[in-house]
Amino acid sequence: MTDEDAPLRRRTRHRTPTGDGAPDATPNGGGPTLLTEPADGTPEPVVTTAEFADVVARFAAGTGPVAVDAERASGFRYSQRAYLVQLRRRGAGTALIDPVPLGDLSALDEALADTEWVLHAASQDLPCLAEVGLRPRRLFDTELAARLADFERVGLAALTEQLLGRTLEKHHSAADWSTRPLPHDWLTYAALDVELLVELRDALAEELDRQGKSAWAAQEFAALVAGGARPPKQRTDPWRRTSGMHRVRGARAQSRVRALWYARDTIAIRRDTAPGRVLPDAAIVAAAEMNPKTERELLLLPGFGGRSVRRLAPTWLEALDEARALPDDALPTTPVFEGPPPPHRWADKDPEAAARLARCREVVTKTAEQYHLPPENLITPEFIRRLAWEPPADPDPATVTTVLSDLGARQWQCGLLAEELAHALVAVPAEPEPEPDSSAPEPSGPDPTPDGAPA
């Protein structure tokens, strides 16, 4: 979990729909209390089947929602698997589970089948939880709830500070959680991540209810349950996302990026290491631009000076040789993208579509301000682009709702937007120029022709 660096405050540009102001930043009237240890102490990680069975029994006997979190090793490992799972429930306390030796945690999933799960930024953790057999049937996402309630900062520590008067240390959010054994202060950090989640859930649920947004949040949470555990779609030509790719000109140079990218990816998968730790993107781009043919030329390039990178010099040179040997018809071609082009090209490709998009965006902005929502949470921007690029033949609230629903919009979003968007999709006819009135009298007065000038 990460926190933003923006100032801590709730958006105050508008009053809430109920007319009430924002919640107090410090409910206890003083400064926030920094939590450095869990109330029940820091538990040791669960690593044996006997310990896990005890956790399952404890949490099955607990009451109320269960707070859940997971720690990955993003930036260190190739996979996005969970290296630690944290839970807390009333009557069960806190548990830290190491899924590496245990593997399948589905017994715990069955014990919590009828329980609401509370997560922060659930979309980040649901895929890795599903990998170990944990799939919520009901959930409450505190980050998403805070966005719907129009809080400016939605990180966990910021929200607990503002709503509960307590704040959390966030020193180890970017740590390598595949490390074993895990240091005690890391385990304390992990336990604190679930210490206040249920209490925070209750405060946010109250705020959503006060703003009349509880039903909206319920639809969002149901959508996360339905699709949040799916792994992200595999991109076509993932090598094109290499940082600095925009500097690489020509299909032949792009083929060198592609060859090096896949050579690096093969090694990263085998080592379960983040690709950037095998070979930085900057090194790939430099080699694609300079096209080195010898090891000496290669190692002089930026990014190739590290010992582990130098050891792999034959691999990088082989990839470059393969790219050079490609016939022209095997070189990368301009990809064909599905859906609308980038918005900055609309005015040239289809001025009418560009005008529709501008009107639709105006509707979204106005509605977001009216209901005190971030525009991106009111509707996914891509849905608006697709609607404006290929609108229904007869735009009305029903056809717009059908298009948005098919794209994935929720019922509450369609209800707020469909009618105004239907109007925005219809071109506004230009008012005709007024015709001169032939019955109007000729102007009277002196002849405006200067003396001596031809009439």
N, C-alpha and C positions, 0 to 999 in steps of 0.2 A: 504494500500500500504506500502511496505517496501523498504528500501534501503540497499545495500550491504556495507560492510566495507572495500572493496578492494580500493587501491589507485585510485583516479580519473584520468583516462586518457583513450584515445582511444587505441585499440590495434595497435601497431606500428611495429609489426614484419615484415609486408609486406607493399608494396605500394598498393593503391587501383587499381582496374582494369583500371581506366582511367589514372593512373600515378600521380594523385594529392595527396597531403598530407592530414592529418586529419584537421578538422575544428579547429579554434582557441579555446582554452579553455575558454577564456574570450573575447567575441566579442567586448566589449566596451573598451578594452585595459587596464582596471584596475581590481581590485578585484571584486568578485561577490557581487551583492546587495542582502541583506537578506530582503525578503518580510515578514512582520509581520501582515499586514492587507490587505484585498481585496481593489482594487481601489475604488469600490463603497460602501465600508463598508460591515459589516457582516449582512446579512438579518436574520430575525426571521424565524424559521421553519414554513412551511405551514401545518396547521393542520385541517382546515375546508374545506368543499366542495366549499364554495364561494371563499376562497383564492385560492384553487386549480383551479377553473374555470378561475380565473384571470391569473394564471400562464400559463394555456393551451393557452389562447388567446395571451398572450405576446410572447410565444415561437413559436406559429404558425406564428406570424407576423415578427419574427426575420429573419435574413439572414445568410447564410453560415453554416458551420458545427456546431454541438452542442457538447459541452464537457459534458461527463456524468461520474459519479462516484457513488459508493455505499459504505456504511459502515455497517459492520456486527459486531457481538459480539462473534467472534471466541474465544474459550478458556473460555467463560463465559456461553454461551447458547448452548443447544443441537442442535438447528436448525441453519442453515446457512442463515436465512432470512435477508433481508435488513432492517436496522433500520433507515437509512437516505439515501436519494437519492439527489445528487447534480447535477445541470445543469448550464451551462452558454452558451449564444449565443449572437452574435452581434445583437444589437437592442433590446434584451430582458433582458440583465443583468444576474445576478446570482439568482438561486432559490434553497432553501434547503427544501425538501419535506419530511415530516414524514409519511411514509406509514403505520404506526401502526394504527392510527385512520381512515385513508382514505381507506386502503385496495387496491382496484382496481384502477390502474393508466392508464388504457388502453385508456382513452380519450387523454392523453398526447401522448401516442404511436401513435394514429391516426394522431395527429397534426404534428408529426415528421416523418411520414411514408416515405417521399421522401428526408429526410435529412440524410447526412452522420453523424454518431455518432463517436466521438473521445473518446476512453477509454485508460487507462493505465493498462496493464495486464488484458485484456478483459476476458480471460477465468475464472478469479477469480470472476468477477462480473456478467457475463451474466446469470448464473443460478438463482441468487437471484433477478435480474431485471425481468427475465421472470416470476417469481412467482407473481409479482405485475402487470404483463401485459405489460412490456416494452421489446420489441424485435426489435433490429435494422435490417433494410434491407440492409444497407451498413455501414461499419465501418472502422476506421483506428485505429490500436492498436499501441500506441507510444512505448511501451516496446518491442513488437515484431519487429517493424520497426528498433529500435535501435540494436537489436540482429542481424538482417539481414545486417545492416550497419556496424557490427563488433565493436560496442562500448563495452568496457570492463565492465563499470558500467551502468546498465540500469534502476536503480531506478529513480523515477520521479525527486527528488531533485537533483540528480547527473546530469541528462540530462539537466534540466533547467539551472543549473549552467554552464555546459560546452557549451551548444548551445545558450543560451539566456543571459548569464551573470547575472542571478538572481537565487537565491536559496530559498528553502522553509523550514520552521521549520517542523520537523516530530516527534513532541513530543507525539502525541496522536494516533499513528497508531495502537497500541495494546490496546486501551481503550475499556471499556464495553459500546458499543453504544446503548445498551438497556436501559441505565440510563435515567430517566426522572425526572426533566427537564434536558436537555443537557446544560452543562456549556457554557458560552459565548466563552471561549478560544477554546473549542472543535469545536464549530460552525465556528469559524474563521479558524481553521485548515481545516475543511471540505470544506469551501468556497475556500480556497487557492488551494485545490487539483484540482479544475477545472479552476482556474484563468488563467493559462498559457497553458492549454492543446492544444488549437487550434493553438496558436503561435508555440508551440513545434511541433505540427503535420506538420505545413508548413515547418519548418526547416528540419525535418526528411525526408519529402517528397522530398525536394530539394536534400538532401544528397543521398537518394536512387536513384533518377534520375541521379545524377552525377556518381554513381557507376554502372548504368545500371541494377538496381535491382527492379525497380518499378513494372514490370510485375510479378516478383516473389512475392513481397509483396501483390499485388492484389489477387493472388491465395490464399495466406495464410489468408488474411482477409475474402475472400469469404468462405473459409472452416470454419472459426470461426462463421460466420453468419449462416451457414448451421447446425453446430452441437454444437456450444459453449453453447447454452442454455440448453442442455440436462443435467440432474443431473448425477453425477458419477454413474457408475455401482455398484450394490450391490455386495460386495465380498462374496465368499463362506467362511464359517467359519471365520467371522471377528475377533473372539476372539483370533485367532492365531497371530494377530498383536499386542497383549499385549506386551508392552515394558518389556524386560527381560525374555521373553518366552523361549529363548534358554537355560535358566538354568533349566527349568522344565523337568525332565526326567521321562519317562514312561507314558503309556496311563492313568493309574489311577490318577496320579498327574495332567495330562493335563485335565482330566474330572473335576477336582476341579477348574482349571482356567476357563474352559467353564461355569461351574455353577455360579461362582462368577461374571463373565463378564456379563452374561445375567441378573442376579439379579440386578447388577448395572445399566445396560442399561434400564431396565424397570423403575427404579426409576428416572434416568436421563431424560427419555422421559416424564414421568409424571410431573416432575418439570421444564422441559425445562432448564436444567442445563448441562453444559459440564460434561461428565462422569468422568473425572479426578478430578472434584470438589466433586463428590459423594464419590468416593473411588479411591485412586491413583493406578496406575498399579503396583507399587512396593509392595503395600499391598496385591494385588491379588496374585502376585508371591510368596510372603512370606507365605501366608496361604496355597497355593498349595504345597509348599515344606514341611511345618511343620505339616500340617493336624491337626489343633487344634480341640479338641472335646468339650471343655467347653468355656464359655464366658471368664473366667479368662485367659485361654491359648491364646485365640484369641486376647484379648486386650493387651497382652504383646508383640505382634508382631509389627514390624515397620509399620507405616501407619494407625494403628487402634487406635491411642491415641486421635484423635480429638473428640470434643463433639458430632458433628453430626454423625460421623462414629460410635461412641460408642452407640448412640441411636439406630442404625440399626443393632446392634450385633445379635439379633434374626434372622434377615433376612440373614445375612452372614452365621450363623451357620446352618440355614435350607438349604441353598444352598449346603454347605459342606456335610450335612447329605444325601441329595439327590444324590450327586456324589458318596458317599461311598456305597449307596444302589444299584448302577447300576450293572446289570449283565455284565459279560465280553464282551458279544456281543454288548453291547450298549456303550462301551468305544470308544473314538476317534480313528480313524484309520489314517494311513498315507494318506494324500490327493493325489489324482491323478491330476496332473497339465496338462493343455492343453498346447501344443506347446513344444518348445525345453527345455531341462534341463538347469540349471544354467551353464554358460560358463566354469566355472572351472572344471566341470565334463566331458566336451566334450572329452578331450584327452583319458580318460579311456573308455567312452562309444562308441565313434566313432572317431578315430584319423583322418580319412579323412575329416569328417565334421569340426573338430577343425582346420585342415589346411585350409579348405575353408573359415572359419570364419576369420582366421588371414589375409588371402589375401583380403577378402572383407573389413575388417577394414582398411587395408592399403590403399585401393582405396578411402574410405571415408575420411581418414585423409589427403591424398594427394590432393584430390579434394577440401576439405574444405580450405586448405592452399592456393590453387591456386585461389579460388574465395573469400577468406577473409570472411569466414563464420564460426561460431561455428559448430563443427561436428553434434551436436544434433539438430541444426536447418536445416542443410543440409538434414538429414534423421533421422527419429526416430530409435534409436539403436535396438529396438525390431524388427523392420522390417528387419534389416540386419541379426539378429540372425535367424529369421524364414526362410529367404531366403537361408541362408547357411546350415541350418539344413535339409530342404526339398527343394532342388533346382529343377527347372523344368527339365524334362527329356532331353531336348535339349536346353541348355542355349544359348540364343542369345539376342540381345537388345529387340526384340519384346516380347519374353516370360518373360524376367526379368521385363520389363515394366508392363506386365499384372499382375505378382505376386505382385509387389510393389503397383500398383494402387489398386488392390483388398484389400491390407492391409490398404490403406488410404494415400499413398504418392501422392503428387501433381505432375502435369505435368512437372513443371520446375525441380523438384528433379529427376524425372525419366530421363529427358533429359540430365542432367549433369552426371548421374551415370550409366545408364543402360548398355552402351557399355563396360565400364571398368569392371563392376561387372560381366557381362557375361563371359569375359575372366578369371576373378578371380575364377569363379565357376568350370572351367575346370581344372582338375588336370594336373600339368606340369609333363610330363614323365621324369623320371631320365635318364640322358645321360649314355649310356652303357660304361662299362670300355673298353678301347682300348685293342684289342687282340695283343699279341706279334707277331712281323713280323718274320715268319720262314725263309724268304730269307735273313735276315740280316747276315753279316759275323760274324764268331766267333771272340771274342776278341783276339788280339795278344799281345805278350809281354812275359815276363818271367813267369815261372811256379809259381803261388802264394802259392804253398804248402811249408810250412817251411821245412828246412833241418831236416831230421830224422823223419818227421811226415808221417803217412801212407797216401797214395794217396786216 
